[in-house]
Amino acid sequence: MTTVENEKPRYKYIGSDRKRVEDPRLLVGRGGYIADLKFPGLLHAAILRSPVPHATIRSIDATEALKLPGVVAVVTGEDCKAHMNPCMNFGPSSIPQFPLAVDKVRYVGEAVAAVIAESRYIAEDAVELLEVEFEDLPAVTNPVAAMEPGAALLHDGHGSNIGYERTFEFGDVAGAISGADLVVEDTLHWGRSAGMPMETSGAVARPGLNGVLEIYCNSLNFSYFSFLIAGALKLPSNRLTMNPVPAGGSFGSKFTAHKVPTLAGFLALRTGRPVSYVEDRLDHLMNSDHHASDRYYDAKMGFTSEGIITGLDVDVVDDYGAYMQFGVGTHGNAFSQIVGPYGFRNVKYHLRAVLTNKCQQGAYRGFGSEVHNWVLERLIDKAAVELGLKPEEIRRRNFITNDQFPYKIPGGNVYDSGNYPAVLDKALGMIDLEHWRSEQKRLREEEGRYIGIGLATTQERSVFSATEFWALNDNPDFPLTSSPESATVTIDPAGQFQLLLHCQSMWGNSPETVGTTVLAEEFGIEPETVNVRYADTARALPGTGPGGSRYTVMLAGAVRGASRKLQRKLIDIAAHSLEVAAEDLELVDARVQVKGAPEKSLSLPELASTAYFFALNMPPGMESGLEESYTYDHPYTTLPSADRSDLGVFYPIMGHACHIAVMEVDPDTGTTKFLDYVAVHDAGTMVNPKSLGGHVTGGAAQGLGSTLYEELAYDDEGQFKSSTFMDYLVPTANEVPPFRIGHVETPSPFTEYGIKGGGEGGRMVTPSVVSAAIDDALREYGMRVRELPVKPATIVATVQAAIAESSK
Amino acid sequence: MKPPKFMYCDPDTVEDAIALKSRYGHDSLVLAGGQSLMPMLNMRLANPDVLIDINGISDLKRITRTGEVLEIGAGVRQSELETDAAVADAVPLLGKVVPYIGHIENRHRGTVGGSLAHADAAAELPCAAITLDATVVVQGPSGRREIAARDFFEGFMTNACAPDELVVAVRFPVASAASGSAFVEVARREGDFALAAAAAVAEVGTDGRFTALSIGVAGIAATPVRATVVEEALVGQAATAENIAAAAKRIADRVTAGDDLHATGTYRKHLAATVVKRAVVAAVADAQNRSNGS
């Protein structure tokens, strides 16, 4: 079972294991998810998805579908073209996208038409009656072939299948490589996977009063961009209200998931009635906004004979799929921690983002940084073997040292703080590697069993700045620099707390636990007594929403800011009532008391009562009521340089982790099992070790999925092979080992309480550590994991090839 | 993922169910535990006019031992085979096979007859049935007939039932006291369909030679297959690990399953030999343990 070893807390509430305040309602089935939402006269939409990867839509005949009793309307890309603007898009404007395909389809599963009916059953019956004439175009499925002249174009208006190409070089990479004592090279492929929440994306839209369209959805971040959805729907921004509905998991899949609410909104506008569109599992697997990175690497790294890294040269082709809705943000993530925790200064990164007839990419826990980290760690492990160094030793020799923080990395991002040797030492202290190394030898010799040890580290960037969205582009359309988060704290007339969050942040993480814990710390109340609500966009203050492991840090900043304003008011009221100078008062355990004379005090209910009902007892001119809001913006960001030789500070709140896995590999079946697994993370000051441990466990489980099981596969003809959970294998409790978790706390100097984000680190390191353990177990057969997921067939093929070779 | 429209019938007796099958034939499907059929309906891979739900037929839910035959009703839930003492006593292999069927939740719903009728070549019960020389009892308008398991599985998800017949039971010969049994399966994840699996029942004489051996293999062809080539190579030979390993390699020729998302054909050939070898070795060890009274 998971064990958590944490340091002594320095706060009363922050840093203690607490049960999540979100859990009681979820555990009794009262989560209130999107599929639970019912309105009178609600209609249901089902989508016809393209069965072909690339084709012109010649015609769509809805005659028979419309005859089916209960069918209300059929909406197609022609309607989108006539009545909508393209969807919001952070990629090139020459690659527009609508929620239903316009003129042609570009991947298997792309939405072609929506049927709106009295029930989802009828809608699905009618989808089968739609007749679409496709004229096939050549399928572009290989990203390298896609770049060749003469390849069929996905987007004629873009003129090329290369969505983005650029080389970034920081330092002198040619010199670093040519001067190295050892250069290791590898060709690596990180395959496509995606977050698989139990609840898919969904939205309910209804025409409301005053010409306002209401959209209820489980997408995140929309208080940041609802005006863009309004723009796509050709509505004035104040005529769209988006209402947050708790999300049953996201892991990135609901991050900025704009097409589902945009489509639901469009269908409600076309029919004038409330419409629900909730993805089913087939919709989600083949058309989720968020298939994740699918990258092919040629990478090399130089080392001195002592194992010191001299430089890194990366050539990456990313198989982006048919659209580029988030631009190349997943590579911005790689730049945020491009050297990992290591001190080398020379990096070259040649990126080609290629358009193919596959689903578009989006967000998945790690957002692309986990892929780069896997490449880094693969190369370092290869060098360690060649240099005869233990994996912990080569890493230790390259760590950025504690006296170097804040540390500006090649490319411009800054690491705020860190103590990498402490994390490594803690991990090594939790597992007896010498025992396992002798056991490895003994089991091999005495029992013919193969066990391997993997050790890997990762940086865990957190708290993105908005500059990341555009810093890789020379001429961004909208070079924004704000990524704020807001909170409103209200003490009601009886002294009870309401906390209003200004974005949809409930996605299976713990925003309410974080917010109420901070309030508890600030006021001395119990977290469970606070009621938490979410603002709709008509009310919401600036908010960006969760993503990039930012929310805990940003929410803590916002709640603390609002709390400070409220504390000042409480003290001023108390000072007036008690006839004591404000500076002689303090707020302790939900009372305002005289310093040194705590018997002279007023409770929060007494002060609240005054604030609401006894204006004559308040300081003259003070406003009635007890409500304060605060908008906290990014604590530390800078602009990129004009020539992009420096990308600026955009992801500086830097966590770190080290995992060690002991695995057994069966060379005759290719199956693997864990014998032990240790995960140590440093996420700065911990708010709640229990929920942070949950993040580590869940992230590591998903990393394991991407490493051994999960694959969104297309065949050479562009057919999608992973459309059910019989094909797309999510690891279950049977496959996920009990991770033994430890924590180190190196506070950030830039955030409130020193908190760092910790939502993604698990997935950022498991792929590296599992790859390393498999290699180590089968080293005598030359095993080297070069492609994820690594399947049993690949392992057995490697072993059999080595046996055949040695018997020649 | 909503099923298309169908008519739903829930007969109380086998006779009523057969009357419905006779009437609707190919346009009907039988709903037992629903662990395969319900997803197929929801994904519209199955589109029956009539769904005949046999869950209410209590006659199909009996386990009876008559002499040297254990008869298991088609409606018996798979999980019962894991816990039923009569089953453990009569046919020990079943208790070793059943835990590999899906997850416990699936086995609480999934039925013995449903799994046999579904005839998935990678499924565990069809593999056990051919290994144990079971007979499948089917009933139609003209009465009952018995079909040997090795004739029952005709091809990819096809069985020897006529459109108006219903699988009502399966009969297993009671295992010899001298035999040992084992089941070995490799799947991508626990509970997934087998990439390859092997069941083995072995008897070894006092001279250490195989006196009887039957081996069934799942996941390698359009139907579960008996590894007769391996059986023939080993019966009469010493039950040594070396002999077993050498003979097990012969199964590779019977592997016709090619490349798919989860495995390659080449891998399956190696894996088939591996699971056959391991199942036979384990069955031999089990036989020795049983004869030692442990």
Chai-1 contact restraints between the chains, C-beta under 6 A:
chainA,res_idxA,chainB,res_idxB,connection_type,confidence,min_distance_angstrom,max_distance_angstrom,comment,restraint_id
A,R120,B,K2,contact,1.0,0.0,6.0,A-B,restraint_1
A,Y121,B,K2,contact,1.0,0.0,6.0,A-B,restraint_2
A,E124,B,K2,contact,1.0,0.0,6.0,A-B,restraint_3
A,D280,B,M1,contact,1.0,0.0,6.0,A-B,restraint_4
A,D668,B,T274,contact,1.0,0.0,6.0,A-B,restraint_5
A,T669,B,V186,contact,1.0,0.0,6.0,A-B,restraint_6
A,T669,B,T274,contact,1.0,0.0,6.0,A-B,restraint_7
A,A713,B,L261,contact,1.0,0.0,6.0,A-B,restraint_8
A,K721,B,L261,contact,1.0,0.0,6.0,A-B,restraint_9
A,D727,B,L261,contact,1.0,0.0,6.0,A-B,restraint_10
A,L729,B,R188,contact,1.0,0.0,6.0,A-B,restraint_11
A,L729,B,R189,contact,1.0,0.0,6.0,A-B,restraint_12
A,N734,B,E190,contact,1.0,0.0,6.0,A-B,restraint_13
A,E735,B,R189,contact,1.0,0.0,6.0,A-B,restraint_14
A,A793,B,A263,contact,1.0,0.0,6.0,A-B,restraint_15
A,A793,B,T264,contact,1.0,0.0,6.0,A-B,restraint_16
A,A793,B,Y267,contact,1.0,0.0,6.0,A-B,restraint_17
A,V796,B,Y267,contact,1.0,0.0,6.0,A-B,restraint_18
A,V796,B,H270,contact,1.0,0.0,6.0,A-B,restraint_19
